[in-house]
């Protein structure tokens, strides 16, 4: 086991200073070893790109252990009964399942979530991005988070699922409350909000699914209702959990990637100038912004069978925290990792994960990020920052409370 006394000094996910800039601490963790025990969360921290990438594909680890072990058998305590609505919702989504259930659900979801679906949405995404940016320009500026970054992916995934416009207002608050449970050691208040949002979100989606059963449409929920293979369909709970997963991932990852990206651009005016002048391709810029300030900093896995990481044996029953933000700044993989280079070609970032849990919505997220970036470059070429933004307090999901700009 690695020495533990120094790790808390550099890795402090509840410190505002650490949350503001965790990257120097990541460099120290990488220099000190490949696996570090972190007592406050009872997890092993893994900071190197090679290890994170390999462990995401290692079947000795899983997003759940309940397909093989009971809680006591695995040395874990069952979640509190009061949290059951959150865990029922969370545990039936493919992100938190392992084969064979994961394989079955992902295969069925893929029948509805096709490249053609994403291609069909492109005109809508680009039109919406231009409309949102147009409104921001007409106002002379505002909060880029609430004016563009939030409404674009929320509207797109809602449109894709077939959620009526009149029903969309609660989607973002529900998503934010549920995702609060993914932070390290969430508070009782956070858990209560997540449970309440899980109950309300699930009830709404059950009604919508029932309506789509009666009257199918050309939308993803109708596609999920119709998805069928080898005598199997998605259960209602699996459909509800899948819709929530798609909405949450679409909200949190794309929203935060947008504001993190523009905050990085404002702090690197020479790179922003290159992008505006066309010297940096839009496609590589999107990938570099995802790498440079990763919207999901940490992803967890359970150890189903003993593994070894750099000479350290991590026993079955342990939990591993894969540090995506650190992996994406690893100098063993990236040239000048602390430098924002929008023309970077060799960029094997893992912001969308890897292995069987690779983000199914990655193609759509890339379309959304490129569309909003292009619209802002075209319609607000003199966009500038108004004051330094404030970081959200959470560490795992990295974002900003707002990003005030003027045109």
C-alpha positions as CSV (number, residue, x, y, z in Angstrom):
1,X,0.0,0.0,0.0
2,X,1.2,3.5,-0.8
3,X,2.1,5.9,2.1
4,X,-1.1,7.8,3.0
5,X,0.0,10.7,5.1
6,X,0.9,13.1,2.2
7,X,-2.1,12.4,-0.1
8,X,-4.7,14.5,1.8
9,X,-2.3,17.5,1.8
10,X,-2.3,17.7,-2.0
11,X,-5.7,16.1,-2.8
12,X,-8.4,18.1,-1.0
13,X,-11.6,18.0,-3.1
14,X,-13.6,20.0,-0.5
15,X,-11.2,23.0,-0.7
16,X,-12.2,25.9,-2.9
17,X,-8.6,26.5,-3.8
18,X,-8.2,22.9,-4.9
19,X,-11.5,23.0,-6.9
20,X,-10.4,26.2,-8.6
21,X,-7.2,24.5,-9.9
22,X,-6.7,20.8,-9.1
23,X,-4.0,20.4,-11.7
24,X,-0.9,21.1,-9.6
25,X,-2.1,18.5,-7.1
26,X,-2.6,16.0,-9.9
27,X,1.0,16.5,-11.0
28,X,2.2,15.7,-7.4
29,X,0.0,12.6,-7.3
30,X,1.4,11.3,-10.6
31,X,4.9,12.0,-9.4
32,X,4.3,10.1,-6.1
33,X,3.0,6.9,-7.6
34,X,0.3,5.1,-9.5
35,X,-2.2,4.3,-6.7
36,X,-2.9,6.3,-3.5
37,X,-5.2,5.4,-0.6
38,X,-7.4,8.3,0.3
39,X,-8.8,7.8,3.7
40,X,-11.6,10.5,3.7
41,X,-13.5,8.7,0.9
42,X,-12.1,5.2,1.4
43,X,-11.0,5.1,-2.2
44,X,-7.8,4.4,-4.2
45,X,-6.8,7.4,-6.4
46,X,-5.4,6.5,-9.8
47,X,-3.8,9.6,-11.6
48,X,-1.9,8.2,-14.6
49,X,-3.4,8.1,-18.1
50,X,-2.1,4.6,-18.9
51,X,-3.7,3.2,-15.7
52,X,-7.0,5.1,-16.0
53,X,-7.3,4.0,-19.7
54,X,-6.5,0.4,-18.9
55,X,-8.7,0.1,-15.9
56,X,-11.7,1.6,-17.7
57,X,-11.4,-1.5,-20.0
58,X,-10.5,-4.0,-17.2
59,X,-13.4,-6.5,-16.5
60,X,-12.0,-7.1,-13.0
61,X,-13.6,-3.7,-12.2
62,X,-17.2,-2.7,-12.5
63,X,-19.6,0.1,-12.1
64,X,-21.6,-2.1,-9.8
65,X,-20.9,-5.3,-7.8
66,X,-24.4,-6.4,-7.3
67,X,-24.4,-8.7,-10.3
68,X,-21.9,-10.8,-8.5
69,X,-22.1,-10.1,-4.8
70,X,-24.5,-9.0,-2.1
71,X,-23.6,-5.9,0.0
72,X,-22.4,-7.9,3.1
73,X,-20.5,-10.4,0.9
74,X,-18.7,-7.5,-0.7
75,X,-17.9,-5.9,2.6
76,X,-20.2,-2.9,2.0
77,X,-23.2,-1.5,3.7
78,X,-26.5,-1.2,1.8
79,X,-27.6,2.4,1.1
80,X,-30.1,3.9,3.5
81,X,-33.7,3.0,2.8
82,X,-34.6,6.6,2.5
83,X,-32.3,6.9,-0.6
84,X,-34.1,4.0,-2.4
85,X,-35.8,6.1,-5.1
86,X,-32.4,7.5,-6.2
87,X,-30.7,4.1,-6.3
88,X,-33.6,2.4,-8.1
89,X,-33.4,5.1,-10.8
90,X,-29.6,5.2,-10.9
91,X,-29.0,1.4,-10.7
92,X,-31.2,0.6,-13.7
93,X,-29.4,2.9,-16.1
94,X,-26.7,1.3,-18.3
95,X,-24.0,3.5,-16.9
96,X,-24.3,1.7,-13.6
97,X,-24.9,-1.8,-14.9
98,X,-22.5,-4.6,-16.0
99,X,-23.0,-7.4,-18.5
100,X,-25.2,-9.1,-19.3
101,X,-27.8,-6.4,-18.4
102,X,-25.5,-3.6,-19.6
103,X,-25.0,-5.3,-23.0
104,X,-28.7,-5.9,-23.5
105,X,-29.7,-2.4,-22.6
106,X,-27.0,-0.7,-24.6
107,X,-27.7,-2.8,-27.6
108,X,-31.4,-1.9,-27.4
109,X,-30.8,1.8,-26.8
110,X,-28.3,1.9,-29.7
111,X,-31.2,0.8,-32.0
112,X,-32.9,4.2,-31.2
113,X,-29.8,6.3,-30.6
114,X,-28.2,5.9,-34.0
115,X,-25.8,8.0,-36.1
116,X,-28.7,8.8,-38.3
117,X,-30.6,10.3,-35.3
118,X,-27.6,12.6,-34.5
119,X,-27.3,13.5,-38.2
120,X,-31.0,14.3,-38.3
121,X,-30.6,16.6,-35.3
122,X,-27.7,18.6,-36.7
123,X,-29.8,21.3,-38.5
124,X,-31.9,21.8,-35.3
125,X,-28.7,22.1,-33.2
126,X,-27.1,24.6,-35.5
127,X,-30.3,26.7,-35.9
128,X,-30.9,26.7,-32.1
129,X,-27.2,27.7,-31.4
130,X,-27.5,30.6,-33.8
131,X,-30.8,31.7,-32.3
132,X,-29.5,31.6,-28.7
133,X,-26.3,33.5,-29.6
134,X,-28.4,36.0,-31.6
135,X,-30.4,36.7,-28.5
136,X,-27.3,37.1,-26.4
137,X,-25.9,39.6,-29.0
138,X,-29.1,41.5,-29.1
139,X,-28.9,42.0,-25.4
140,X,-25.4,43.2,-25.6
141,X,-24.1,40.3,-23.5
142,X,-25.2,38.4,-20.4
143,X,-24.5,35.1,-18.7
144,X,-23.1,32.7,-21.3
145,X,-24.1,29.8,-19.0
146,X,-27.8,30.6,-18.9
147,X,-28.1,32.2,-22.3
148,X,-26.3,29.6,-24.4
149,X,-24.5,26.8,-22.6
150,X,-27.6,25.5,-20.6
151,X,-30.5,25.9,-23.0
152,X,-28.8,24.4,-26.0
153,X,-28.1,20.8,-24.8
154,X,-31.3,20.8,-22.6
155,X,-33.4,21.6,-25.6
156,X,-31.6,19.2,-27.9
157,X,-31.9,16.1,-25.7
158,X,-35.5,17.1,-24.8
159,X,-36.3,17.4,-28.5
160,X,-34.5,14.1,-29.2
161,X,-36.6,12.3,-26.5
162,X,-39.8,14.0,-27.5
163,X,-40.4,16.0,-24.3
164,X,-42.8,18.9,-25.1
165,X,-41.4,22.4,-24.7
166,X,-44.0,23.3,-22.0
167,X,-42.6,20.4,-19.8
168,X,-38.9,21.3,-20.1
169,X,-38.4,23.8,-17.2
170,X,-37.9,21.3,-14.4
171,X,-35.4,19.1,-16.4
172,X,-32.3,21.1,-15.6
173,X,-33.1,21.4,-11.8
174,X,-34.0,17.7,-11.6
175,X,-30.7,16.8,-13.3
176,X,-28.6,19.1,-11.1
177,X,-30.2,17.7,-7.9
178,X,-29.7,14.0,-9.0
179,X,-26.1,14.6,-10.1
180,X,-25.3,16.1,-6.7
181,X,-25.1,12.5,-5.5
182,X,-22.1,11.8,-7.7
183,X,-19.9,14.2,-5.6
184,X,-17.6,12.7,-2.9
185,X,-19.4,12.1,0.4
186,X,-22.6,14.0,-0.5
187,X,-24.4,15.7,2.4
188,X,-27.8,14.6,3.8
189,X,-29.4,17.7,2.2
190,X,-27.9,16.8,-1.2
191,X,-29.2,13.2,-0.8
192,X,-32.7,14.5,0.1
193,X,-32.8,16.8,-3.0
194,X,-31.6,13.9,-5.2
195,X,-34.3,11.6,-3.8
196,X,-37.0,14.2,-4.3
197,X,-35.9,14.9,-7.9
198,X,-35.7,11.1,-8.6
199,X,-39.3,10.6,-7.5
200,X,-40.6,13.6,-9.5
201,X,-38.5,12.9,-12.7
202,X,-39.5,9.2,-12.7
203,X,-43.2,10.0,-12.3
204,X,-43.1,12.5,-15.2
205,X,-41.3,10.0,-17.5
206,X,-43.7,7.2,-16.6
207,X,-46.6,9.3,-17.8
208,X,-44.7,10.3,-21.0
209,X,-43.8,6.7,-21.7
210,X,-47.4,5.6,-21.3
211,X,-48.4,8.4,-23.7
212,X,-45.8,7.2,-26.3
213,X,-47.1,3.6,-26.0
214,X,-50.6,4.9,-26.9
215,X,-49.4,7.3,-29.6
216,X,-45.9,6.6,-30.9
217,X,-44.0,9.5,-32.5
218,X,-40.7,10.1,-34.3
219,X,-38.7,10.5,-31.1
220,X,-36.2,8.5,-28.9
221,X,-38.8,7.5,-26.2
222,X,-41.0,6.0,-28.9
223,X,-37.9,4.3,-30.2
224,X,-37.1,2.9,-26.8
225,X,-40.7,1.6,-26.4
226,X,-40.3,-0.1,-29.7
227,X,-36.8,-1.4,-29.3
228,X,-36.9,-5.2,-29.4
229,X,-34.4,-8.0,-29.9
230,X,-34.4,-11.7,-29.3
231,X,-37.7,-11.6,-27.4
232,X,-36.5,-8.8,-25.1
233,X,-37.7,-5.3,-24.6
234,X,-36.6,-2.6,-22.1
235,X,-38.6,-2.7,-18.9
236,X,-40.4,0.5,-17.9
237,X,-37.8,1.2,-15.2
238,X,-35.0,0.7,-17.6
239,X,-36.6,3.2,-20.0
240,X,-37.1,5.7,-17.2
241,X,-33.5,5.3,-16.1
242,X,-32.1,5.5,-19.6
243,X,-34.0,8.7,-20.3
244,X,-32.7,10.3,-17.1
245,X,-29.2,9.1,-17.8
246,X,-29.3,10.7,-21.3
247,X,-30.8,13.9,-19.9
248,X,-28.3,14.2,-17.0
249,X,-25.3,13.4,-19.2
250,X,-26.5,15.8,-21.9
251,X,-27.0,18.6,-19.3
252,X,-24.0,18.3,-17.1
253,X,-21.2,17.3,-19.5
254,X,-22.0,19.6,-22.4
255,X,-23.1,22.6,-20.3
256,X,-19.9,22.5,-18.2
257,X,-17.7,21.7,-21.2
258,X,-19.0,24.9,-22.9
259,X,-18.4,27.3,-20.0
260,X,-15.1,25.6,-19.0
261,X,-14.0,25.9,-22.6
262,X,-14.8,29.6,-22.9
263,X,-13.2,30.4,-19.6
264,X,-10.1,28.7,-20.9
265,X,-10.3,30.7,-24.1
266,X,-10.6,34.0,-22.3
267,X,-7.5,33.1,-20.3
268,X,-5.6,32.3,-23.5
269,X,-6.2,35.2,-25.8
270,X,-3.7,34.0,-28.4
271,X,-5.5,30.7,-28.8
272,X,-8.9,32.5,-29.0
273,X,-7.4,34.8,-31.7
274,X,-6.1,31.8,-33.7
275,X,-9.6,30.2,-33.5
276,X,-11.3,33.5,-34.6
277,X,-8.8,33.8,-37.5
278,X,-9.3,30.2,-38.6
279,X,-5.8,29.2,-37.8
280,X,-7.1,26.5,-35.4
281,X,-9.6,24.0,-36.7
282,X,-12.9,23.8,-34.9
283,X,-12.7,20.0,-34.6
284,X,-9.4,20.0,-32.8
285,X,-10.4,22.9,-30.7
286,X,-13.4,21.0,-29.3
287,X,-11.3,18.0,-28.4
288,X,-8.6,20.2,-26.8
289,X,-11.1,22.1,-24.7
290,X,-12.6,18.8,-23.5
291,X,-9.1,17.7,-22.5
292,X,-7.7,20.9,-21.0
293,X,-10.5,21.4,-18.4
294,X,-12.4,18.1,-18.2
295,X,-16.1,18.5,-17.2
296,X,-16.0,15.1,-15.4
297,X,-12.9,15.0,-13.2
298,X,-13.4,11.6,-11.5
299,X,-15.1,8.3,-12.3
300,X,-15.5,5.4,-9.9
301,X,-15.1,1.7,-10.2
302,X,-15.6,-1.3,-7.8
303,X,-12.8,-3.9,-7.6
304,X,-14.5,-7.2,-8.3
305,X,-11.3,-9.3,-8.2
306,X,-7.9,-8.4,-6.7
307,X,-5.8,-6.2,-9.0
308,X,-2.3,-4.8,-9.0
309,X,-1.5,-1.2,-9.9
310,X,2.2,-0.3,-10.0
311,X,3.1,-2.9,-7.4
312,X,0.2,-2.0,-5.1
313,X,-2.3,-4.8,-4.6
314,X,-5.9,-3.4,-4.5
315,X,-8.1,-6.0,-2.9
316,X,-11.6,-7.1,-4.0
317,X,-14.3,-4.9,-2.4
318,X,-12.2,-1.7,-2.8
319,X,-13.4,1.4,-4.7
320,X,-11.1,3.1,-7.2
321,X,-11.4,6.8,-8.2
322,X,-10.1,7.2,-11.7
323,X,-8.9,10.8,-12.1
324,X,-9.9,11.8,-15.6
325,X,-8.6,15.4,-15.1
326,X,-5.2,14.1,-14.1
327,X,-5.0,11.6,-16.9
328,X,-5.8,14.3,-19.4
329,X,-2.8,16.3,-18.2
330,X,-0.3,13.4,-18.1
331,X,3.0,14.4,-19.7
332,X,3.7,10.8,-20.6
333,X,0.9,11.0,-23.1
334,X,0.4,14.7,-24.0
335,X,3.1,17.1,-25.2
336,X,3.1,20.2,-23.0
337,X,-0.1,19.0,-21.2
338,X,-0.6,22.2,-19.2
339,X,-0.7,24.3,-22.5
340,X,-3.9,24.9,-24.3
341,X,-3.2,24.1,-27.9
342,X,-6.3,24.2,-30.1
343,X,-4.4,22.7,-33.0
344,X,-3.4,19.7,-31.0
345,X,-3.7,16.6,-33.3
346,X,-2.4,13.8,-31.0
347,X,-5.1,14.0,-28.4
348,X,-6.3,10.7,-26.8
349,X,-8.2,12.3,-24.0
350,X,-10.6,10.2,-22.0
351,X,-13.2,12.8,-21.2
352,X,-15.9,10.5,-22.7
353,X,-14.6,7.5,-20.7
354,X,-13.6,4.2,-22.5
355,X,-14.5,0.6,-22.7
356,X,-18.0,-0.7,-22.6
357,X,-19.1,2.5,-20.7
358,X,-17.8,4.9,-23.4
359,X,-20.3,7.7,-23.6
360,X,-23.1,6.8,-26.1
361,X,-23.9,10.5,-26.4
362,X,-20.3,11.6,-27.4
363,X,-21.2,12.2,-31.1
364,X,-24.1,14.5,-30.1
365,X,-22.0,16.3,-27.5
366,X,-19.4,17.1,-30.1
367,X,-22.0,18.4,-32.5
368,X,-23.4,20.7,-29.8
369,X,-20.0,22.0,-28.6
370,X,-19.0,22.7,-32.2
371,X,-22.3,24.4,-33.0
372,X,-22.2,26.8,-30.1
373,X,-18.6,27.5,-30.6
374,X,-19.1,28.3,-34.3
375,X,-22.1,30.4,-33.6
376,X,-20.3,32.5,-31.0
377,X,-17.3,33.0,-33.2
378,X,-19.4,34.1,-36.1
379,X,-22.1,36.2,-34.4
380,X,-20.1,37.6,-31.5
381,X,-16.5,38.0,-32.8
382,X,-15.6,40.5,-30.2
383,X,-17.0,38.6,-27.3
384,X,-15.2,39.4,-24.0
385,X,-15.3,38.5,-20.4
386,X,-16.9,40.6,-17.7
387,X,-15.2,39.8,-14.4
388,X,-13.7,36.5,-13.2
389,X,-16.3,33.7,-12.8
390,X,-16.9,31.6,-9.7
391,X,-16.4,27.9,-9.7
392,X,-19.2,25.6,-8.7
393,X,-18.3,24.1,-5.3
394,X,-18.4,20.5,-6.5
395,X,-15.2,18.7,-7.6
396,X,-16.4,15.6,-9.5
397,X,-18.6,17.6,-12.0
398,X,-16.5,20.6,-12.8
399,X,-18.2,23.8,-13.9
400,X,-18.9,27.4,-13.3
401,X,-21.8,29.2,-11.5
402,X,-21.9,31.7,-14.4
403,X,-19.8,33.3,-17.1
404,X,-20.7,37.0,-17.7
405,X,-19.7,38.3,-21.2
406,X,-20.4,41.4,-23.3
407,X,-20.4,41.9,-27.0
